Amino acid sequence: MNFGLDLIKDKIEFFEALSLEELEKKISQQIENNQALLLRVHSVSHQTAVIDGRIHYSAVVHFKAES
């Protein structure tokens, strides 16, 4: 039986929330989770939009493997 492991080198995750604090909490939790996979934050892009009179926050976080 052959068993092989492939390392994740790049990972992009999308987040959304109705408050900035909630968005930060979600991203921070995922940063901790990805550290176990030896992934670090490479870049973060964020955006806000007004939908039905409410502010909606979103972010894209690009994780990359440590060099």
mmCIF file of the N, C-alpha and C atoms, coordinates in Angstrom:
data_MODEL
# 
_entry.id   MODEL 
# 
loop_
_atom_site.group_PDB 
_atom_site.id 
_atom_site.type_symbol 
_atom_site.label_atom_id 
_atom_site.label_alt_id 
_atom_site.label_comp_id 
_atom_site.label_asym_id 
_atom_site.label_entity_id 
_atom_site.label_seq_id 
_atom_site.pdbx_PDB_ins_code 
_atom_site.Cartn_x 
_atom_site.Cartn_y 
_atom_site.Cartn_z 
_atom_site.occupancy 
_atom_site.B_iso_or_equiv 
_atom_site.pdbx_formal_charge 
_atom_site.auth_seq_id 
_atom_site.auth_comp_id 
_atom_site.auth_asym_id 
_atom_site.auth_atom_id 
_atom_site.pdbx_PDB_model_num 
ATOM 1   N N  . MET A 1 1  ? 0.848   -1.174 0.000  1.00 0.00 ? 1  MET A N  1 
ATOM 2   C CA . MET A 1 1  ? 0.000   0.000  0.000  1.00 0.00 ? 1  MET A CA 1 
ATOM 3   C C  . MET A 1 1  ? 0.894   1.237  0.000  1.00 0.00 ? 1  MET A C  1 
ATOM 4   N N  . ASN A 1 2  ? 0.642   2.142  -0.928 1.00 0.00 ? 2  ASN A N  1 
ATOM 5   C CA . ASN A 1 2  ? 1.390   3.392  -1.016 1.00 0.00 ? 2  ASN A CA 1 
ATOM 6   C C  . ASN A 1 2  ? 0.614   4.500  -0.317 1.00 0.00 ? 2  ASN A C  1 
ATOM 7   N N  . PHE A 1 3  ? 1.335   5.267  0.455  1.00 0.00 ? 3  PHE A N  1 
ATOM 8   C CA . PHE A 1 3  ? 0.713   6.367  1.176  1.00 0.00 ? 3  PHE A CA 1 
ATOM 9   C C  . PHE A 1 3  ? 1.565   7.601  0.941  1.00 0.00 ? 3  PHE A C  1 
ATOM 10  N N  . GLY A 1 4  ? 0.975   8.651  0.395  1.00 0.00 ? 4  GLY A N  1 
ATOM 11  C CA . GLY A 1 4  ? 1.735   9.867  0.121  1.00 0.00 ? 4  GLY A CA 1 
ATOM 12  C C  . GLY A 1 4  ? 1.002   11.092 0.648  1.00 0.00 ? 4  GLY A C  1 
ATOM 13  N N  . LEU A 1 5  ? 1.772   12.079 0.987  1.00 0.00 ? 5  LEU A N  1 
ATOM 14  C CA . LEU A 1 5  ? 1.218   13.335 1.474  1.00 0.00 ? 5  LEU A CA 1 
ATOM 15  C C  . LEU A 1 5  ? 1.631   14.470 0.546  1.00 0.00 ? 5  LEU A C  1 
ATOM 16  N N  . ASP A 1 6  ? 0.699   15.312 0.210  1.00 0.00 ? 6  ASP A N  1 
ATOM 17  C CA . ASP A 1 6  ? 0.988   16.510 -0.560 1.00 0.00 ? 6  ASP A CA 1 
ATOM 18  C C  . ASP A 1 6  ? 0.806   17.710 0.352  1.00 0.00 ? 6  ASP A C  1 
ATOM 19  N N  . LEU A 1 7  ? 1.740   18.634 0.295  1.00 0.00 ? 7  LEU A N  1 
ATOM 20  C CA . LEU A 1 7  ? 1.644   19.848 1.091  1.00 0.00 ? 7  LEU A CA 1 
ATOM 21  C C  . LEU A 1 7  ? 0.788   20.881 0.375  1.00 0.00 ? 7  LEU A C  1 
ATOM 22  N N  . ILE A 1 8  ? 0.000   21.601 1.130  1.00 0.00 ? 8  ILE A N  1 
ATOM 23  C CA . ILE A 1 8  ? -0.767  22.716 0.580  1.00 0.00 ? 8  ILE A CA 1 
ATOM 24  C C  . ILE A 1 8  ? 0.177   23.905 0.516  1.00 0.00 ? 8  ILE A C  1 
ATOM 25  N N  . LYS A 1 9  ? 0.336   24.474 -0.677 1.00 0.00 ? 9  LYS A N  1 
ATOM 26  C CA . LYS A 1 9  ? 1.255   25.602 -0.838 1.00 0.00 ? 9  LYS A CA 1 
ATOM 27  C C  . LYS A 1 9  ? 0.535   26.941 -0.864 1.00 0.00 ? 9  LYS A C  1 
ATOM 28  N N  . ASP A 1 10 ? -0.658  26.951 -1.405 1.00 0.00 ? 10 ASP A N  1 
ATOM 29  C CA . ASP A 1 10 ? -1.474  28.162 -1.488 1.00 0.00 ? 10 ASP A CA 1 
ATOM 30  C C  . ASP A 1 10 ? -2.910  27.832 -1.110 1.00 0.00 ? 10 ASP A C  1 
ATOM 31  N N  . LYS A 1 11 ? -3.540  28.781 -0.434 1.00 0.00 ? 11 LYS A N  1 
ATOM 32  C CA . LYS A 1 11 ? -4.936  28.587 -0.041 1.00 0.00 ? 11 LYS A CA 1 
ATOM 33  C C  . LYS A 1 11 ? -5.577  29.967 0.032  1.00 0.00 ? 11 LYS A C  1 
ATOM 34  N N  . ILE A 1 12 ? -6.721  30.114 -0.598 1.00 0.00 ? 12 ILE A N  1 
ATOM 35  C CA . ILE A 1 12 ? -7.448  31.382 -0.567 1.00 0.00 ? 12 ILE A CA 1 
ATOM 36  C C  . ILE A 1 12 ? -8.792  31.134 0.098  1.00 0.00 ? 12 ILE A C  1 
ATOM 37  N N  . GLU A 1 13 ? -9.114  31.971 1.085  1.00 0.00 ? 13 GLU A N  1 
ATOM 38  C CA . GLU A 1 13 ? -10.366 31.814 1.816  1.00 0.00 ? 13 GLU A CA 1 
ATOM 39  C C  . GLU A 1 13 ? -11.145 33.122 1.793  1.00 0.00 ? 13 GLU A C  1 
ATOM 40  N N  . PHE A 1 14 ? -12.466 32.988 1.764  1.00 0.00 ? 14 PHE A N  1 
ATOM 41  C CA . PHE A 1 14 ? -13.367 34.122 1.707  1.00 0.00 ? 14 PHE A CA 1 
ATOM 42  C C  . PHE A 1 14 ? -14.170 34.191 3.008  1.00 0.00 ? 14 PHE A C  1 
ATOM 43  N N  . PHE A 1 15 ? -14.357 35.412 3.503  1.00 0.00 ? 15 PHE A N  1 
ATOM 44  C CA . PHE A 1 15 ? -15.077 35.621 4.754  1.00 0.00 ? 15 PHE A CA 1 
ATOM 45  C C  . PHE A 1 15 ? -16.094 36.738 4.563  1.00 0.00 ? 15 PHE A C  1 
ATOM 46  N N  . GLU A 1 16 ? -17.207 36.659 5.307  1.00 0.00 ? 16 GLU A N  1 
ATOM 47  C CA . GLU A 1 16 ? -18.188 37.729 5.295  1.00 0.00 ? 16 GLU A CA 1 
ATOM 48  C C  . GLU A 1 16 ? -18.843 37.820 6.670  1.00 0.00 ? 16 GLU A C  1 
ATOM 49  N N  . ALA A 1 17 ? -19.269 39.037 7.006  1.00 0.00 ? 17 ALA A N  1 
ATOM 50  C CA . ALA A 1 17 ? -19.898 39.258 8.309  1.00 0.00 ? 17 ALA A CA 1 
ATOM 51  C C  . ALA A 1 17 ? -20.684 40.564 8.269  1.00 0.00 ? 17 ALA A C  1 
ATOM 52  N N  . LEU A 1 18 ? -21.538 40.737 9.264  1.00 0.00 ? 18 LEU A N  1 
ATOM 53  C CA . LEU A 1 18 ? -22.335 41.956 9.359  1.00 0.00 ? 18 LEU A CA 1 
ATOM 54  C C  . LEU A 1 18 ? -21.693 43.008 10.256 1.00 0.00 ? 18 LEU A C  1 
ATOM 55  N N  . SER A 1 19 ? -20.588 42.633 10.936 1.00 0.00 ? 19 SER A N  1 
ATOM 56  C CA . SER A 1 19 ? -19.853 43.613 11.732 1.00 0.00 ? 19 SER A CA 1 
ATOM 57  C C  . SER A 1 19 ? -18.353 43.392 11.525 1.00 0.00 ? 19 SER A C  1 
ATOM 58  N N  . LEU A 1 20 ? -17.622 44.452 11.676 1.00 0.00 ? 20 LEU A N  1 
ATOM 59  C CA . LEU A 1 20 ? -16.174 44.366 11.501 1.00 0.00 ? 20 LEU A CA 1 
ATOM 60  C C  . LEU A 1 20 ? -15.540 43.472 12.563 1.00 0.00 ? 20 LEU A C  1 
ATOM 61  N N  . GLU A 1 21 ? -16.048 43.532 13.778 1.00 0.00 ? 21 GLU A N  1 
ATOM 62  C CA . GLU A 1 21 ? -15.525 42.701 14.863 1.00 0.00 ? 21 GLU A CA 1 
ATOM 63  C C  . GLU A 1 21 ? -15.731 41.217 14.571 1.00 0.00 ? 21 GLU A C  1 
ATOM 64  N N  . GLU A 1 22 ? -16.898 40.860 14.041 1.00 0.00 ? 22 GLU A N  1 
ATOM 65  C CA . GLU A 1 22 ? -17.197 39.475 13.701 1.00 0.00 ? 22 GLU A CA 1 
ATOM 66  C C  . GLU A 1 22 ? -16.282 38.989 12.569 1.00 0.00 ? 22 GLU A C  1 
ATOM 67  N N  . LEU A 1 23 ? -16.032 39.853 11.591 1.00 0.00 ? 23 LEU A N  1 
ATOM 68  C CA . LEU A 1 23 ? -15.134 39.503 10.487 1.00 0.00 ? 23 LEU A CA 1 
ATOM 69  C C  . LEU A 1 23 ? -13.718 39.265 10.997 1.00 0.00 ? 23 LEU A C  1 
ATOM 70  N N  . GLU A 1 24 ? -13.237 40.141 11.858 1.00 0.00 ? 24 GLU A N  1 
ATOM 71  C CA . GLU A 1 24 ? -11.903 39.971 12.441 1.00 0.00 ? 24 GLU A CA 1 
ATOM 72  C C  . GLU A 1 24 ? -11.793 38.667 13.214 1.00 0.00 ? 24 GLU A C  1 
ATOM 73  N N  . LYS A 1 25 ? -12.827 38.337 13.966 1.00 0.00 ? 25 LYS A N  1 
ATOM 74  C CA . LYS A 1 25 ? -12.831 37.101 14.759 1.00 0.00 ? 25 LYS A CA 1 
ATOM 75  C C  . LYS A 1 25 ? -12.747 35.872 13.851 1.00 0.00 ? 25 LYS A C  1 
ATOM 76  N N  . LYS A 1 26 ? -13.529 35.863 12.771 1.00 0.00 ? 26 LYS A N  1 
ATOM 77  C CA . LYS A 1 26 ? -13.505 34.739 11.829 1.00 0.00 ? 26 LYS A CA 1 
ATOM 78  C C  . LYS A 1 26 ? -12.126 34.581 11.187 1.00 0.00 ? 26 LYS A C  1 
ATOM 79  N N  . ILE A 1 27 ? -11.543 35.693 10.769 1.00 0.00 ? 27 ILE A N  1 
ATOM 80  C CA . ILE A 1 27 ? -10.226 35.637 10.130 1.00 0.00 ? 27 ILE A CA 1 
ATOM 81  C C  . ILE A 1 27 ? -9.165  35.187 11.120 1.00 0.00 ? 27 ILE A C  1 
ATOM 82  N N  . SER A 1 28 ? -9.190  35.711 12.323 1.00 0.00 ? 28 SER A N  1 
ATOM 83  C CA . SER A 1 28 ? -8.197  35.328 13.344 1.00 0.00 ? 28 SER A CA 1 
ATOM 84  C C  . SER A 1 28 ? -8.263  33.837 13.655 1.00 0.00 ? 28 SER A C  1 
ATOM 85  N N  . GLN A 1 29 ? -9.474  33.306 13.766 1.00 0.00 ? 29 GLN A N  1 
ATOM 86  C CA . GLN A 1 29 ? -9.630  31.883 14.038 1.00 0.00 ? 29 GLN A CA 1 
ATOM 87  C C  . GLN A 1 29 ? -9.048  31.047 12.906 1.00 0.00 ? 29 GLN A C  1 
ATOM 88  N N  . GLN A 1 30 ? -9.281  31.468 11.675 1.00 0.00 ? 30 GLN A N  1 
ATOM 89  C CA . GLN A 1 30 ? -8.771  30.695 10.544 1.00 0.00 ? 30 GLN A CA 1 
ATOM 90  C C  . GLN A 1 30 ? -7.259  30.831 10.406 1.00 0.00 ? 30 GLN A C  1 
ATOM 91  N N  . ILE A 1 31 ? -6.701  31.959 10.797 1.00 0.00 ? 31 ILE A N  1 
ATOM 92  C CA . ILE A 1 31 ? -5.240  32.108 10.805 1.00 0.00 ? 31 ILE A CA 1 
ATOM 93  C C  . ILE A 1 31 ? -4.630  31.086 11.752 1.00 0.00 ? 31 ILE A C  1 
ATOM 94  N N  . GLU A 1 32 ? -5.219  30.932 12.937 1.00 0.00 ? 32 GLU A N  1 
ATOM 95  C CA . GLU A 1 32 ? -4.728  29.937 13.897 1.00 0.00 ? 32 GLU A CA 1 
ATOM 96  C C  . GLU A 1 32 ? -4.838  28.524 13.331 1.00 0.00 ? 32 GLU A C  1 
ATOM 97  N N  . ASN A 1 33 ? -5.962  28.218 12.689 1.00 0.00 ? 33 ASN A N  1 
ATOM 98  C CA . ASN A 1 33 ? -6.152  26.891 12.095 1.00 0.00 ? 33 ASN A CA 1 
ATOM 99  C C  . ASN A 1 33 ? -5.121  26.610 11.003 1.00 0.00 ? 33 ASN A C  1 
ATOM 100 N N  . ASN A 1 34 ? -4.850  27.601 10.177 1.00 0.00 ? 34 ASN A N  1 
ATOM 101 C CA . ASN A 1 34 ? -3.917  27.404 9.065  1.00 0.00 ? 34 ASN A CA 1 
ATOM 102 C C  . ASN A 1 34 ? -2.463  27.362 9.508  1.00 0.00 ? 34 ASN A C  1 
ATOM 103 N N  . GLN A 1 35 ? -2.158  27.891 10.679 1.00 0.00 ? 35 GLN A N  1 
ATOM 104 C CA . GLN A 1 35 ? -0.795  27.779 11.194 1.00 0.00 ? 35 GLN A CA 1 
ATOM 105 C C  . GLN A 1 35 ? -0.431  26.322 11.447 1.00 0.00 ? 35 GLN A C  1 
ATOM 106 N N  . ALA A 1 36 ? -1.413  25.505 11.781 1.00 0.00 ? 36 ALA A N  1 
ATOM 107 C CA . ALA A 1 36 ? -1.167  24.070 11.971 1.00 0.00 ? 36 ALA A CA 1 
ATOM 108 C C  . ALA A 1 36 ? -0.778  23.403 10.653 1.00 0.00 ? 36 ALA A C  1 
ATOM 109 N N  . LEU A 1 37 ? -1.195  23.992 9.536  1.00 0.00 ? 37 LEU A N  1 
ATOM 110 C CA . LEU A 1 37 ? -0.842  23.488 8.205  1.00 0.00 ? 37 LEU A CA 1 
ATOM 111 C C  . LEU A 1 37 ? 0.418   24.167 7.656  1.00 0.00 ? 37 LEU A C  1 
ATOM 112 N N  . LEU A 1 38 ? 1.082   24.941 8.513  1.00 0.00 ? 38 LEU A N  1 
ATOM 113 C CA . LEU A 1 38 ? 2.283   25.699 8.161  1.00 0.00 ? 38 LEU A CA 1 
ATOM 114 C C  . LEU A 1 38 ? 2.015   26.740 7.078  1.00 0.00 ? 38 LEU A C  1 
ATOM 115 N N  . LEU A 1 39 ? 0.820   27.310 7.114  1.00 0.00 ? 39 LEU A N  1 
ATOM 116 C CA . LEU A 1 39 ? 0.459   28.374 6.181  1.00 0.00 ? 39 LEU A CA 1 
ATOM 117 C C  . LEU A 1 39 ? 0.442   29.703 6.922  1.00 0.00 ? 39 LEU A C  1 
ATOM 118 N N  . ARG A 1 40 ? 0.947   30.728 6.254  1.00 0.00 ? 40 ARG A N  1 
ATOM 119 C CA . ARG A 1 40 ? 0.968   32.076 6.814  1.00 0.00 ? 40 ARG A CA 1 
ATOM 120 C C  . ARG A 1 40 ? 0.204   33.020 5.890  1.00 0.00 ? 40 ARG A C  1 
ATOM 121 N N  . VAL A 1 41 ? -0.249  34.134 6.423  1.00 0.00 ? 41 VAL A N  1 
ATOM 122 C CA . VAL A 1 41 ? -0.986  35.118 5.627  1.00 0.00 ? 41 VAL A CA 1 
ATOM 123 C C  . VAL A 1 41 ? -0.024  35.779 4.649  1.00 0.00 ? 41 VAL A C  1 
ATOM 124 N N  . HIS A 1 42 ? -0.399  35.746 3.377  1.00 0.00 ? 42 HIS A N  1 
ATOM 125 C CA . HIS A 1 42 ? 0.386   36.393 2.328  1.00 0.00 ? 42 HIS A CA 1 
ATOM 126 C C  . HIS A 1 42 ? -0.213  37.767 1.997  1.00 0.00 ? 42 HIS A C  1 
ATOM 127 N N  . SER A 1 43 ? -1.543  37.813 1.892  1.00 0.00 ? 43 SER A N  1 
ATOM 128 C CA . SER A 1 43 ? -2.198  39.095 1.624  1.00 0.00 ? 43 SER A CA 1 
ATOM 129 C C  . SER A 1 43 ? -3.649  39.045 2.095  1.00 0.00 ? 43 SER A C  1 
ATOM 130 N N  . VAL A 1 44 ? -4.192  40.233 2.330  1.00 0.00 ? 44 VAL A N  1 
ATOM 131 C CA . VAL A 1 44 ? -5.589  40.374 2.746  1.00 0.00 ? 44 VAL A CA 1 
ATOM 132 C C  . VAL A 1 44 ? -6.208  41.490 1.918  1.00 0.00 ? 44 VAL A C  1 
ATOM 133 N N  . SER A 1 45 ? -7.389  41.229 1.409  1.00 0.00 ? 45 SER A N  1 
ATOM 134 C CA . SER A 1 45 ? -8.146  42.232 0.673  1.00 0.00 ? 45 SER A CA 1 
ATOM 135 C C  . SER A 1 45 ? -9.521  42.300 1.313  1.00 0.00 ? 45 SER A C  1 
ATOM 136 N N  . HIS A 1 46 ? -10.020 43.503 1.539  1.00 0.00 ? 46 HIS A N  1 
ATOM 137 C CA . HIS A 1 46 ? -11.325 43.614 2.193  1.00 0.00 ? 46 HIS A CA 1 
ATOM 138 C C  . HIS A 1 46 ? -12.195 44.632 1.479  1.00 0.00 ? 46 HIS A C  1 
ATOM 139 N N  . GLN A 1 47 ? -13.487 44.517 1.718  1.00 0.00 ? 47 GLN A N  1 
ATOM 140 C CA . GLN A 1 47 ? -14.436 45.387 1.040  1.00 0.00 ? 47 GLN A CA 1 
ATOM 141 C C  . GLN A 1 47 ? -15.673 45.550 1.914  1.00 0.00 ? 47 GLN A C  1 
ATOM 142 N N  . THR A 1 48 ? -16.329 46.690 1.775  1.00 0.00 ? 48 THR A N  1 
ATOM 143 C CA . THR A 1 48 ? -17.607 46.901 2.441  1.00 0.00 ? 48 THR A CA 1 
ATOM 144 C C  . THR A 1 48 ? -18.650 47.253 1.381  1.00 0.00 ? 48 THR A C  1 
ATOM 145 N N  . ALA A 1 49 ? -19.880 46.888 1.656  1.00 0.00 ? 49 ALA A N  1 
ATOM 146 C CA . ALA A 1 49 ? -20.982 47.210 0.760  1.00 0.00 ? 49 ALA A CA 1 
ATOM 147 C C  . ALA A 1 49 ? -22.219 47.491 1.590  1.00 0.00 ? 49 ALA A C  1 
ATOM 148 N N  . VAL A 1 50 ? -23.077 48.338 1.087  1.00 0.00 ? 50 VAL A N  1 
ATOM 149 C CA . VAL A 1 50 ? -24.344 48.611 1.750  1.00 0.00 ? 50 VAL A CA 1 
ATOM 150 C C  . VAL A 1 50 ? -25.429 47.843 1.005  1.00 0.00 ? 50 VAL A C  1 
ATOM 151 N N  . ILE A 1 51 ? -26.058 46.906 1.709  1.00 0.00 ? 51 ILE A N  1 
ATOM 152 C CA . ILE A 1 51 ? -27.108 46.077 1.129  1.00 0.00 ? 51 ILE A CA 1 
ATOM 153 C C  . ILE A 1 51 ? -28.349 46.226 2.003  1.00 0.00 ? 51 ILE A C  1 
ATOM 154 N N  . ASP A 1 52 ? -29.420 46.677 1.415  1.00 0.00 ? 52 ASP A N  1 
ATOM 155 C CA . ASP A 1 52 ? -30.678 46.912 2.135  1.00 0.00 ? 52 ASP A CA 1 
ATOM 156 C C  . ASP A 1 52 ? -30.483 47.814 3.355  1.00 0.00 ? 52 ASP A C  1 
ATOM 157 N N  . GLY A 1 53 ? -29.636 48.812 3.213  1.00 0.00 ? 53 GLY A N  1 
ATOM 158 C CA . GLY A 1 53 ? -29.404 49.773 4.283  1.00 0.00 ? 53 GLY A CA 1 
ATOM 159 C C  . GLY A 1 53 ? -28.467 49.301 5.380  1.00 0.00 ? 53 GLY A C  1 
ATOM 160 N N  . ARG A 1 54 ? -27.907 48.095 5.239  1.00 0.00 ? 54 ARG A N  1 
ATOM 161 C CA . ARG A 1 54 ? -26.972 47.570 6.251  1.00 0.00 ? 54 ARG A CA 1 
ATOM 162 C C  . ARG A 1 54 ? -25.588 47.447 5.638  1.00 0.00 ? 54 ARG A C  1 
ATOM 163 N N  . ILE A 1 55 ? -24.576 47.691 6.439  1.00 0.00 ? 55 ILE A N  1 
ATOM 164 C CA . ILE A 1 55 ? -23.198 47.541 5.967  1.00 0.00 ? 55 ILE A CA 1 
ATOM 165 C C  . ILE A 1 55 ? -22.811 46.071 6.043  1.00 0.00 ? 55 ILE A C  1 
ATOM 166 N N  . HIS A 1 56 ? -22.266 45.574 4.958  1.00 0.00 ? 56 HIS A N  1 
ATOM 167 C CA . HIS A 1 56 ? -21.844 44.176 4.858  1.00 0.00 ? 56 HIS A CA 1 
ATOM 168 C C  . HIS A 1 56 ? -20.335 44.166 4.609  1.00 0.00 ? 56 HIS A C  1 
ATOM 169 N N  . TYR A 1 57 ? -19.597 43.414 5.436  1.00 0.00 ? 57 TYR A N  1 
ATOM 170 C CA . TYR A 1 57 ? -18.137 43.359 5.346  1.00 0.00 ? 57 TYR A CA 1 
ATOM 171 C C  . TYR A 1 57 ? -17.705 42.022 4.745  1.00 0.00 ? 57 TYR A C  1 
ATOM 172 N N  . SER A 1 58 ? -16.705 42.063 3.872  1.00 0.00 ? 58 SER A N  1 
ATOM 173 C CA . SER A 1 58 ? -16.169 40.829 3.312  1.00 0.00 ? 58 SER A CA 1 
ATOM 174 C C  . SER A 1 58 ? -14.656 40.964 3.181  1.00 0.00 ? 58 SER A C  1 
ATOM 175 N N  . ALA A 1 59 ? -13.992 39.810 3.139  1.00 0.00 ? 59 ALA A N  1 
ATOM 176 C CA . ALA A 1 59 ? -12.537 39.795 3.013  1.00 0.00 ? 59 ALA A CA 1 
ATOM 177 C C  . ALA A 1 59 ? -12.086 38.533 2.293  1.00 0.00 ? 59 ALA A C  1 
ATOM 178 N N  . VAL A 1 60 ? -10.964 38.652 1.620  1.00 0.00 ? 60 VAL A N  1 
ATOM 179 C CA . VAL A 1 60 ? -10.308 37.523 0.982  1.00 0.00 ? 60 VAL A CA 1 
ATOM 180 C C  . VAL A 1 60 ? -8.911  37.453 1.581  1.00 0.00 ? 60 VAL A C  1 
ATOM 181 N N  . VAL A 1 61 ? -8.548  36.277 2.101  1.00 0.00 ? 61 VAL A N  1 
ATOM 182 C CA . VAL A 1 61 ? -7.232  36.097 2.707  1.00 0.00 ? 61 VAL A CA 1 
ATOM 183 C C  . VAL A 1 61 ? -6.487  35.017 1.911  1.00 0.00 ? 61 VAL A C  1 
ATOM 184 N N  . HIS A 1 62 ? -5.285  35.389 1.465  1.00 0.00 ? 62 HIS A N  1 
ATOM 185 C CA . HIS A 1 62 ? -4.438  34.460 0.712  1.00 0.00 ? 62 HIS A CA 1 
ATOM 186 C C  . HIS A 1 62 ? -3.368  33.926 1.679  1.00 0.00 ? 62 HIS A C  1 
ATOM 187 N N  . PHE A 1 63 ? -3.393  32.618 1.882  1.00 0.00 ? 63 PHE A N  1 
ATOM 188 C CA . PHE A 1 63 ? -2.408  31.958 2.740  1.00 0.00 ? 63 PHE A CA 1 
ATOM 189 C C  . PHE A 1 63 ? -1.375  31.277 1.848  1.00 0.00 ? 63 PHE A C  1 
ATOM 190 N N  . LYS A 1 64 ? -0.109  31.319 2.262  1.00 0.00 ? 64 LYS A N  1 
ATOM 191 C CA . LYS A 1 64 ? 0.962   30.640 1.530  1.00 0.00 ? 64 LYS A CA 1 
ATOM 192 C C  . LYS A 1 64 ? 1.808   29.842 2.505  1.00 0.00 ? 64 LYS A C  1 
ATOM 193 N N  . ALA A 1 65 ? 2.418   28.805 1.982  1.00 0.00 ? 65 ALA A N  1 
ATOM 194 C CA . ALA A 1 65 ? 3.303   27.966 2.807  1.00 0.00 ? 65 ALA A CA 1 
ATOM 195 C C  . ALA A 1 65 ? 4.549   28.753 3.199  1.00 0.00 ? 65 ALA A C  1 
ATOM 196 N N  . GLU A 1 66 ? 5.072   28.425 4.368  1.00 0.00 ? 66 GLU A N  1 
ATOM 197 C CA . GLU A 1 66 ? 6.303   29.053 4.824  1.00 0.00 ? 66 GLU A CA 1 
ATOM 198 C C  . GLU A 1 66 ? 7.448   28.618 3.927  1.00 0.00 ? 66 GLU A C  1 
ATOM 199 N N  . SER A 1 67 ? 8.352   29.528 3.681  1.00 0.00 ? 67 SER A N  1 
ATOM 200 C CA . SER A 1 67 ? 9.520   29.196 2.838  1.00 0.00 ? 67 SER A CA 1 
ATOM 201 C C  . SER A 1 67 ? 10.617  28.547 3.638  1.00 0.00 ? 67 SER A C  1 
# 
